Amino acid sequence: DATGEASDVIKAIDWCMQQNVTIISMSLGGGSYESWCDDNSILAQKANEAVLRGFHVVAASGNTGLAHMMTPACASLVTSVGGTEIENGNENVGTYSSMTEVTDILSTGTADLMTLGGTIEQTTGTSVAAATVSAGIALLEELSSLQPEAMQNLIRSTGEEITYEPEGGPSKIYPRINVLRAYNNETNSINL
């Protein structure tokens, strides 16, 4: 059971800012929020502070499969990430992925990882998706140093459309990150 204190995560965010880490990627969370949680979470407030100071903050939405997110993903300025999975040849929002109206972007939630013993195991979850989005942002940062809001707009506007149809609710379209399309869009805009 992996548990921790919000105060430790806040110290870690402060450390990242002091070290001038460009991208802060978090695959952790607590609480249960149906929308933004800025007024209800000191962790969300610290994550938003980092974004306002120019750091890209990416957070996994959670793996409950329910219509809520955990903090810090529910912070309004953070790039919140849900996960996708392939089912019958179609890419869909993963059944495990916590989703709300304010989820920012999707990415694949499945990865093959090598263990210390040398075997390969498959893992699934929004932690994988958040790491993939963070890696995409890192690649795009090599091309153009966009501020967090501009980067979020870029990856959302160039994403592949995935329709999410929750049980008992209306369908909604979410973007799934497409780094090549974002790269091409940004390359064309700066005329390399």
Summary of the structure (lengths in Angstrom):
residues: 192
radius of gyration: 16.3
end to end distance: 48.8
largest distance: 49.7
contacts: 647
relative contact order: 0.14
helix: 33%
strand: 28%
